[in-house]
Amino acid sequence: MRIGTQSFYTQSMNGIGSQQQQLFRIQQQLAAGTKFLTPADDPVAAARALGVSDALAQSSQYATSRSRATLSLSKEEDALKSATDILQNVKTLVVQAGNGTLSDADRASLATAIQSNLDQLVNVANADDGNGQFLFAGYKSANPPFVAQAGGAIQYMGDQGQRLIQIDVSRQMAATDDGRSVFQSVQGSAGYVSSASAANTGSVVFGAVGVTDATAPLYGKDFSISFAGGNYTVTTHDTPPVVAATGPYTAGTPINFGGVQLSMSGTPADGDSFEVATARNAGTDIFAAMDSVVSALRQPLSGGGPAAQARLQNALSTANVKITNAHDNVLTVRSSVGSRMNEIDALDAAGGSRDLIDKAYLSDLQDLDPAAAISQFLQRQTSLQATQQTFARLHGIALFNYL
C-alpha cells in the first residue's frame, strides 16, 4: 500500500502534537503537585477527595468551636474559683462571729468584712468573657445579670438559658452556666435548714438537724415548731397542716419529727416559732443569706439579754448552713466545668488523630509522586525530541538530493 506524502505529514504532526499535549499535562501536574487536574481525569478519586476535604473542613470548624468553648469555660472556671475562695472566707468569718467574747464593735468589723466579700461576689457573678458577654446571664448576655435594687437586695436579671456550641458531629456543649443555677440554687442532696422567727423573745438556740429515718412518711416536708405553755408543736406546711410531733419541751433533749431530729437549748417564750425547711424552700439566694448575716452582726447586743444572744446565734447558724450549701453548689458547677474542659481536650485529641488519617488518605488520592512524575516527564521529553528529529529528517528526503 502506498502512503502519500500528505498523509505521512499529517500523521506525523498529529503524533507530535499528542506527545506535546502529554508532556504539557505532566508539566501541569508537576506545577500543581496533584495527580488529576480536573475531576474528569479520575472521577472516582476526585469524588473521594472532595468528601475527605469536606470532612477536614468540618473538623476544622469543630476545632474552632472547641477553642471558643474552652475560652469561655476557662473564664467561667476562673470566676468560680474566685467565688469558691470568697465563700470559704465568708464561712470562716461567720464561724468567727459566733465567738461569745466579741464586742459589738468586733461584730461590726466582721459585718464590714462580710459586706466587702458580698460586693466581691456580686462582681464575680457579673464577670464577662472578655468580649462584652456576661458569663452568668444566660441568653441575656449583653447586660449584667445581677443588679442591686433600691432596698439593697441583689436581683437576677438574666434567664436560665445555656449557650450551646457544636463541638463535634453529634455533641453540643454548654459553654456557660446561668447565674441562678450557680448563685441561687442548691444541690438536691442539701439537707434541712433551720431558722428562727424574728419576733421570738425567748432564748432558745437550735442546733444542727440530724436525719433519723429518711423513709418516714413526712420526711422531705417543711415544718414549723411553735411553743406555748412549755410545750412544743411541730406541724407541716400542708393545707391543712399535719401535726408531726408534740410534747413538753426539755432543753437539750432532741425533738424528733418527720424522720429528723433537732436539738434545742435555752428557754422558749410563748409564741416563739422556728422553721425547719428543705434547703430548696429555705431560700437559696447566697446574696440574701450574706446580707442577712451582715444585718444580724450590725445589731448591738448590749442590753439585749439572752434573747438577743439567741437571735444572733440562730441567725449565724442559719447563714452558715445556707453559705455552706451555696459553696457546695458552686463547687459542683465548677466540677462540671472541669469535666467539660476535659471532654474538649479528649475531642481535640480524637479530632487531631482523625485529621491525620484523613490528610494521609487525601494525600494518597491526589498528591503527585514527584520522582515518578519527573521520570515520566523526562521519558516523554526524550520521546518527543526523537520524534521531532525523525520527522525533520524524513521530511527533508527528496529525489533531487540524489540527482
Residue pairs with C-beta under 8 A, 6 or more apart in sequence:
8 394
9 395
12 387
12 391
12 394
12 395
13 391
15 387
16 384
16 387
16 388
16 391
19 380
19 383
19 384
19 387
20 384
22 380
23 377
23 380
23 381
23 384
25 37
26 373
26 376
26 377
26 380
27 377
28 37
29 35
29 37
29 368
29 373
30 368
30 370
30 373
30 374
30 377
32 368
33 367
33 368
33 370
34 366
34 367
34 368
35 41
35 42
35 45
35 365
35 366
35 367
35 368
36 42
36 45
36 46
36 366
38 46
39 46
39 47
45 365
45 366
46 366
48 365
49 362
49 365
49 366
52 358
52 361
52 362
52 365
53 362
55 358
56 355
56 358
56 359
56 362
58 169
59 351
59 354
59 355
59 358
62 166
62 167
62 168
62 169
62 347
62 351
63 348
63 351
65 165
65 166
65 167
66 165
66 167
66 168
66 344
66 347
66 348
66 351
68 165
68 175
69 165
69 167
69 173
69 175
69 340
69 344
70 341
70 344
71 129
71 130
72 129
72 135
72 163
72 175
72 176
73 175
73 337
73 340
73 341
73 344
74 341
75 127
75 128
75 129
75 130
75 135
76 135
76 136
76 176
76 177
76 337
77 334
77 337
77 338
77 341
78 127
79 124
79 125
79 127
79 135
79 136
80 182
80 330
80 333
80 334
80 337
81 334
82 120
82 124
83 121
83 124
83 125
83 182
83 183
83 330
84 327
84 330
84 331
84 334
86 117
86 120
86 121
86 124
87 121
87 286
87 323
87 326
87 327
87 330
88 327
89 117
90 114
90 117
90 118
90 290
90 323
91 320
91 323
91 324
91 327
93 110
93 113
93 114
93 117
94 114
94 293
94 316
94 319
94 320
94 323
95 320
96 110
97 107
97 110
97 293
97 297
97 316
98 313
98 316
100 309
102 110
104 300
104 301
104 302
107 297
107 298
107 301
108 297
108 298
110 297
111 293
111 294
111 295
111 297
111 298
114 290
114 293
114 294
114 297
115 294
117 290
118 287
118 290
118 291
118 294
121 183
121 286
121 287
121 290
122 146
122 148
122 154
122 287
125 136
125 145
125 146
125 179
125 182
125 183
126 134
126 136
126 144
126 145
126 146
127 134
127 135
127 136
128 134
128 135
129 135
129 176
132 142
133 141
133 142
134 141
134 142
134 143
134 144
134 145
134 158
135 141
135 176
135 177
136 145
136 146
136 158
136 176
136 177
136 178
136 179
136 182
136 183
137 143
137 144
137 145
137 157
137 158
137 159
137 178
137 179
138 145
138 158
138 159
138 160
138 161
138 162
138 163
138 176
138 178
138 179
139 158
139 159
139 161
139 163
140 157
140 158
140 159
140 161
141 158
141 163
141 176
143 157
143 158
144 157
145 156
145 157
145 158
145 178
145 179
146 154
146 155
146 156
146 157
146 179
146 183
146 287
147 154
147 155
147 157
148 154
148 155
149 155
152 291
153 287
153 288
153 291
154 285
154 287
154 288
154 291
156 179
156 180
156 183
156 184
158 178
158 179
158 180
159 178
160 178
160 180
160 181
161 178
162 174
162 176
162 177
162 178
163 174
163 175
163 176
164 172
164 173
164 174
164 175
165 172
165 173
165 175
166 172
167 173
167 344
167 347
168 347
168 351
171 347
173 340
173 343
173 344
174 340
177 333
177 336
177 337
181 333
182 329
182 330
182 333
183 285
183 286
183 287
183 326
183 330
184 284
184 285
184 286
184 287
185 284
185 329
186 279
186 280
186 284
186 325
186 326
186 328
186 329
187 325
187 328
187 329
187 332
190 278
190 279
190 280
190 325
190 328
190 329
191 209
191 211
191 278
191 279
192 209
192 260
192 276
192 277
192 278
192 279
192 282
193 209
193 276
193 277
193 278
193 279
193 282
193 283
193 318
193 321
193 322
193 325
194 206
194 209
194 262
194 274
194 275
194 276
194 314
194 317
194 318
194 321
195 274
195 275
195 277
195 282
195 314
195 318
196 204
196 206
196 272
196 273
196 274
196 275
196 310
196 311
196 314
196 315
196 318
197 272
197 273
197 274
197 275
198 311
199 271
199 273
200 268
200 269
200 272
200 273
200 274
200 307
200 310
200 311
201 269
201 271
201 272
201 307
202 227
202 266
202 267
202 268
202 269
202 272
202 307
202 310
203 266
203 267
203 268
203 305
203 306
203 307
203 309
203 310
204 227
204 264
204 265
204 266
204 267
204 268
204 272
204 274
204 310
205 264
205 265
205 266
205 310
205 313
205 314
205 317
206 262
206 263
206 264
206 274
206 314
206 317
207 262
207 263
207 264
207 265
207 317
208 263
209 260
209 261
209 262
209 276
210 254
210 260
210 261
210 262
211 219
211 259
211 260
212 256
212 259
212 260
212 261
213 219
213 259
214 259
215 259
216 258
216 259
218 236
218 242
218 244
218 257
218 258
218 259
219 258
219 259
219 260
220 258
220 278
221 236
221 237
221 238
221 244
221 258
221 278
222 236
222 237
222 275
222 276
222 277
222 278
222 281
223 234
223 235
223 236
223 237
223 244
223 257
223 258
223 275
223 276
223 277
224 234
224 235
224 236
224 237
224 241
224 273
224 274
224 275
224 276
225 232
225 233
225 234
225 255
225 262
225 273
225 274
225 275
225 276
226 232
226 233
226 235
226 271
226 272
226 273
227 249
227 268
227 269
227 270
227 271
227 272
227 273
228 270
228 271
229 270
230 248
230 249
231 246
231 247
231 248
231 249
232 245
232 246
232 247
232 248
232 249
232 255
232 268
233 243
233 245
233 246
234 243
234 244
234 245
234 246
234 255
234 257
234 258
235 241
235 242
235 243
235 244
236 242
236 244
236 258
237 277
244 257
244 258
245 255
245 256
245 257
245 258
247 255
249 255
249 264
249 268
251 264
251 265
251 266
251 267
252 263
252 264
252 265
253 263
254 261
254 262
254 263
255 261
255 262
255 263
255 264
260 276
262 276
266 306
266 310
267 306
269 307
275 282
279 321
279 322
279 325
282 322
283 289
283 322
284 322
284 325
284 326
286 322
286 323
286 326
289 318
289 319
289 322
289 323
289 326
290 319
290 323
292 315
292 318
292 319
293 315
293 316
293 319
293 323
296 311
296 312
296 315
296 316
296 319
297 312
299 308
299 311
299 312
301 308
301 309
301 312
304 311
